[in-house]
Structure formats: structure tokens, C-alpha cells
Amino acid sequence: MSYKASKLITSSVGESGAIKVGIIFPGYGYERVSYALPIQGFEFRQVRSFPIHRIFKSNFYKNTPILFPSNVDFLHTWNALPISNDSFFISFENEIPRYFGHVENWQKSIGFSILKSGRCKGILALSNVAAELAIEEMTNYGYPEIASKIHVFRGGVAISNELFKVEPISDGVIRVIFVAGDIFPKGFVPAFYALEHLVKSGVKIELMVIGMFKGGGYALKEYSPNPDEWNNKLKDASWVTHYKKLPNKKVLEHMVKHDLLISPSYDETLGWGIIEAGLLGVPAVTSNVFALQELVTHNVSGYIINLKLGKQRRWQGIWESGNTLNQEIEAANKLIYDGVLTAISRVVDQPELLMQWSVNSRLHLNSLYNVDRASKQLLSIYRKGLNIND
């Protein structure tokens, strides 16, 4: 869930003598990393790059931008390894350098040389698992100097106090919400069938779905369900409300009126929706892939469904194709179906769980994403990396 960058570049703008931090490609993720964080004495501003990536359609050129000269003291990037004279910090979600598809050896060499250079002052992972895997990878590649720069900095997520969850409505209805830009890879189909089974069994459930059904994709590939079929299925279900797209503010307003977020993803690099929901006091039923286990404590602040994991602690199906992928999808779907069924059944049998999970999810995620704490942490990172004295 992202906010418009133009509304976020507010920290210390216009302060006399402020330290200027350059941001490349403002967009998804930055608001939780740098320029939404109120750090006194720092001014965040956008810098420009030569648009080579628009000509050469390669992720390498997007994430290795050549920057125009700019009047900044240093840079804080998101996945990007800047070619410039400026010192920089880089934040990343799951891998570094973030180059997709076929990458030439000379391109890899450039990426590693930039990370090794004295210009790179800090490599900031958004989760423990991302940091652990990156350190292990750099060590195995023979780059201990890069590994030593890797630390965890999650960023901060601000949620309006006006949106905080109140006591659940005591009418016996379990209100469930599912939010995703692309619904199928989030484990929606088996989760829906589990909820449908409970509804047919007499459990009072209201489901709100916010997002779009898209075919294909890297996770399910040719086994992705038919979007038209599922759009029609939701239309015919009287217990379901479906919005294809809503502004982030509206999503949060709807989210806080629900008891549970269902998000048992096949693959996920972090889980911003789970973070926002948890900060609002809406616990999640999710999977164990990558960093999701850091966001939800099983049976304490939500419910975790254990999928079969492969390398990089991601769902094994990501690495498969053909009939093997189909088998992995079927196995994962059964685990998701059974997990959602079990989680909701526990809530039905023990209604007090919802309040316990709600309180614990807010406490846990506030401990990870509190904005004031994140601002102080980022200031400390900047000072240490750049040898800035108080």
C-alpha cells in the first residue's frame, strides 16, 4: 500500500543548513524507509537519473542508475545501486543486488563493486531473514566487506489514531478482509473455499475482498485460475463484497472494521498489508514464507500456515515448473484450506481469541514499526555511516 511521494517529502524541507538526502525513483516502499520519517535537520529531495532503463529493458539498468549531478549530501536508495560521486545507503526487501532475469557477468561485477566501494555506507534489510540471507550470500561469494555493511532497518509505518480498532461487534458475525493488488498469488482460492465451507456449515462470515484477479504471474504461471470465473463467483456470493480497487485511506477504513485479515501468500517479500492491519489491531491469518513469520506470532497475534519452503525460505513452488509446479500448488492449496478452516474454527470456539490476537498484533507490530523509534534508529544509522557528530 503506497502513498504518493509528493505528499511525503516533508521532513525538514526548507530548514537552513539541513543535511540533504537524495531519493531516487520515489515510490513503493520509500515511505517506510526514509523520507516519511521526521528527522530534524535532514531534508529529503528527489534526484534524477538518465532514463537508460526506458531504452534498454533490463532490470540492471533500472537498479544501477546513472545520476545527474545534484546538490545533496548523500543518497538513500531503494534497491538501486547509484552511479555517481555521492555516498549512499541502500534499503532492500529480499535480495541485493536486485537484478532479475539474465544478468551478464560484467553487470554483476559492477553491482558488487558499487556495494564494496567506500561510497556505500550501509545496506539496510527490511527483515531479519533478508539480512541473514544477504550476509550468507555475500560471505559465500567472497565479499566479507559487503556482508559487514548489512543490517536490519525496517522503517516506520504511521497509522492515524482515528483508525484504531474498537471492540468487535458482538453479533456473532466474523468479519474477514482480503487485500491484494493481485489476488491469486496471495492464496485466495483455497482460502475462499475454506470460508465457503464454513458458511455452508452455518458459521456467520462476511468477507470483503479488495483487489483484482489477474491471470498468469510468476508464482502460479499457467496454473493461475481464470479471472472472469472468479469475478463472477464473488458477484454470486451474498456474503462477499468485492472492490477491485480503492485508495489506501479507504482500504484502511474498511480494514479496521474487520476481525481478521486473510493473507496466506504463496510468495511474499515482506507483507505491508499485514503490517498496516496489525497496527490497526486487525490480526492476520498468513503463511510462513520469507518475512511473514516475523510479523505474526502463531496463536499469539494471529495464525501461521506452514507451507513447504525451498531455497531463500520461499515457497518451493516458486522454483518449479510444469507438472511439479502443479503438484506443489495442490499441496500448498490443501495446507492453506486446512489452515484457514482451523484458524476460523478456533475463533468460533473461542471468541475471546480475536481480542487477544488484536491486542498482541498491535503491540508486536508497533514494536517493529513505531515511527518515532524508526526515526531515531535511522538518524543513528546516518550518523554512524557518515561519521556525523552530534
Summary of the structure (lengths in Angstrom):
residues: 390
radius of gyration: 21.8
end to end distance: 34.9
largest distance: 65.8
contacts: 1283
relative contact order: 0.12
helix: 42%
strand: 18%
